[in-house]
Amino acid sequence: MNSIAAPEVADSGDTSGREPTAAELDAIEAEMPVIHAEVAYLEAQITVLDRVPGELDTRRLRRARRRMLTARRTLANSRTTDMAGGAA
């Protein structure tokens, strides 16, 4: 019987039970504002799936989308600054 699990990459070795590194945890922490903003935007979209959005729903969607875009821009700018700062 064939396994349906994803094939392991040959050079990665056994990663089962491996804890994330400090750098990986820092990257996750830096992305958390984006994750929270995307979840809020998704919740706002789900709220209006089965009905016509009213004025308050439209405002909520617009605010959530702006927060998400702002969080993404901030993360992208911080990555660009980090890369430029490290190269100098």
Rosetta silent file (secondary structure, phi, psi, omega in degrees, C-alpha in Angstrom):
SEQUENCE: MNSIAAPEVADSGDTSGREPTAAELDAIEAEMPVIHAEVAYLEAQITVLDRVPGELDTRRLRRARRRMLTARRTLANSRTTDMAGGAA
SCORE:     score description
SCORE:     0.000 S_00000001
   1 L     0.000  135.980 -179.619    0.000    0.000    0.000 S_00000001
   2 L   -85.110  143.226  177.365    1.328    3.435   -0.918 S_00000001
   3 L   -81.124  144.325  177.637    1.589    6.159    1.677 S_00000001
   4 L   -97.252    2.467  179.656   -0.256    9.411    1.017 S_00000001
   5 L   -69.268  152.678  178.649    2.133   11.423    3.183 S_00000001
   6 L   -65.630  138.302  179.584    4.238   14.090    1.526 S_00000001
   7 L   -67.099  142.634  178.858    7.658   12.799    0.509 S_00000001
   8 L   -77.123  144.406  174.722   10.531   13.985    2.663 S_00000001
   9 L   -75.832  135.663 -172.567   13.213   16.131    1.101 S_00000001
  10 L   -58.972  -40.301 -174.692   16.438   14.154    0.983 S_00000001
  11 L   -88.439   -2.778 -177.473   18.666   16.785    2.565 S_00000001
  12 L   -82.104  -25.017 -179.539   16.238   17.840    5.315 S_00000001
  13 L    72.581 -166.779 -179.257   16.670   14.743    7.450 S_00000001
  14 L   -82.891  115.515 -178.703   14.245   13.790   10.181 S_00000001
  15 L  -105.910    5.486 -179.537   12.367   16.887   11.312 S_00000001
  16 L   -69.729  133.390  179.631    9.836   15.164   13.536 S_00000001
  17 L    80.516    3.775 -178.614    9.908   16.558   17.046 S_00000001
  18 L   -78.582  132.600  177.228   12.110   19.480   16.004 S_00000001
  19 L   -84.567  151.004  177.532   11.422   22.727   17.828 S_00000001
  20 L   -67.668  147.575  178.493   11.408   26.005   15.890 S_00000001
  21 L   -76.721  169.077  178.470   14.599   28.017   16.028 S_00000001
  22 H   -62.373  -37.241  179.189   14.784   31.471   17.572 S_00000001
  23 H   -66.122  -40.038  177.716   14.907   32.996   14.084 S_00000001
  24 H   -65.422  -41.182  177.718   11.758   31.111   13.048 S_00000001
  25 H   -64.939  -38.384  177.196    9.951   32.242   16.201 S_00000001
  26 H   -64.541  -39.590  178.904   11.030   35.836   15.557 S_00000001
  27 H   -65.091  -40.921  177.856    9.697   35.622   11.999 S_00000001
  28 H   -64.118  -44.204  179.698    6.360   34.294   13.249 S_00000001
  29 H   -61.502  -38.427  179.392    6.186   37.037   15.876 S_00000001
  30 H   -67.791  -29.416 -178.408    6.868   39.684   13.220 S_00000001
  31 H   -88.203   -7.927 -176.382    4.031   38.313   11.062 S_00000001
  32 H   -59.004  -41.268  177.400    1.444   38.118   13.872 S_00000001
  33 H   -59.614  -36.775  178.133   -0.079   41.593   13.236 S_00000001
  34 H   -67.184  -43.508 -179.487   -0.666   40.582    9.607 S_00000001
  35 H   -61.393  -46.308  179.697   -2.185   37.261   10.658 S_00000001
  36 H   -63.497  -40.400  179.431   -4.536   38.942   13.145 S_00000001
  37 H   -67.141  -39.236  178.612   -5.573   41.564   10.580 S_00000001
  38 H   -66.679  -37.901  177.745   -6.232   38.904    7.933 S_00000001
  39 H   -64.526  -43.037  179.001   -8.352   36.904   10.390 S_00000001
  40 H   -62.618  -40.361  178.522  -10.387   40.014   11.252 S_00000001
  41 H   -66.136  -42.034  177.892  -10.938   40.729    7.553 S_00000001
  42 H   -63.100  -41.265  177.482  -11.983   37.134    6.927 S_00000001
  43 H   -62.357  -39.654  178.410  -14.423   37.281    9.856 S_00000001
  44 H   -65.328  -38.739  177.838  -15.935   40.459    8.435 S_00000001
  45 H   -66.757  -42.127 -179.615  -16.345   38.769    5.047 S_00000001
  46 H   -63.036  -36.773 -178.924  -17.912   35.672    6.604 S_00000001
  47 H   -57.517  -36.462 -174.676  -20.395   37.839    8.488 S_00000001
  48 L  -103.362   14.192 -179.346  -21.921   39.153    5.266 S_00000001
  49 L   -61.638  -41.563 -172.443  -21.829   35.968    3.197 S_00000001
  50 L  -104.313   17.215  178.551  -25.511   35.178    3.508 S_00000001
  51 L  -152.478  165.431  176.344  -26.952   38.686    3.489 S_00000001
  52 L   -78.126  126.411 -178.455  -26.663   42.017    1.797 S_00000001
  53 L   -64.403  133.082  174.587  -24.123   44.117    3.709 S_00000001
  54 L   -85.917 -173.044 -178.470  -25.611   47.103    5.484 S_00000001
  55 H   -62.674  -43.894  179.891  -23.847   50.376    6.156 S_00000001
  56 H   -67.141  -37.926  176.752  -22.191   49.102    9.343 S_00000001
  57 H   -62.682  -42.155  179.455  -21.112   45.883    7.623 S_00000001
  58 H   -62.941  -42.646  177.589  -19.573   47.888    4.798 S_00000001
  59 H   -62.965  -43.262  179.994  -17.677   50.055    7.277 S_00000001
  60 H   -61.932  -44.064  177.660  -16.467   46.995    9.159 S_00000001
  61 H   -61.695  -45.323 -178.373  -15.244   45.382    5.929 S_00000001
  62 H   -63.682  -43.988  178.633  -13.529   48.564    4.803 S_00000001
  63 H   -63.384  -44.280 -179.136  -11.816   49.079    8.181 S_00000001
  64 H   -64.123  -39.486  178.857  -10.692   45.461    8.377 S_00000001
  65 H   -66.018  -42.139  178.220   -9.302   45.593    4.840 S_00000001
  66 H   -63.252  -40.716  177.786   -7.409   48.816    5.580 S_00000001
  67 H   -63.018  -41.343  179.635   -5.937   47.306    8.756 S_00000001
  68 H   -63.842  -46.871 -179.786   -4.854   44.227    6.839 S_00000001
  69 H   -64.752  -37.784  177.528   -3.222   46.264    4.076 S_00000001
  70 H   -65.045  -42.501  178.683   -1.510   48.511    6.620 S_00000001
  71 H   -64.151  -41.225  177.808   -0.153   45.505    8.504 S_00000001
  72 H   -64.209  -43.095  179.647    1.135   43.963    5.274 S_00000001
  73 H   -63.149  -42.972  179.129    2.765   47.249    4.241 S_00000001
  74 H   -61.385  -43.812  178.543    4.400   47.646    7.645 S_00000001
  75 H   -64.224  -44.505  179.527    5.788   44.119    7.509 S_00000001
  76 H   -62.809  -41.606  178.994    7.068   44.584    3.958 S_00000001
  77 H   -66.327  -38.077  179.653    8.698   47.895    4.869 S_00000001
  78 H   -68.564  -34.736  176.929   10.349   46.413    7.949 S_00000001
  79 H   -68.320  -39.922  178.697   11.743   43.546    5.865 S_00000001
  80 H   -65.187  -42.238  179.024   13.064   45.994    3.274 S_00000001
  81 H   -64.638  -41.272  178.635   14.638   48.116    6.008 S_00000001
  82 H   -63.164  -41.003 -179.444   16.192   45.047    7.619 S_00000001
  83 H   -69.005  -41.980 -179.722   17.630   43.914    4.309 S_00000001
  84 H   -69.419  -37.799  179.740   18.966   47.373    3.450 S_00000001
  85 H   -67.746  -35.025  179.981   20.360   47.844    6.954 S_00000001
  86 H   -74.401  -26.124 -177.442   22.152   44.502    6.836 S_00000001
  87 H   -82.071  -21.878 -176.325   23.712   45.243    3.445 S_00000001
  88 L   -76.663    0.000    0.000   25.201   48.582    4.485 S_00000001
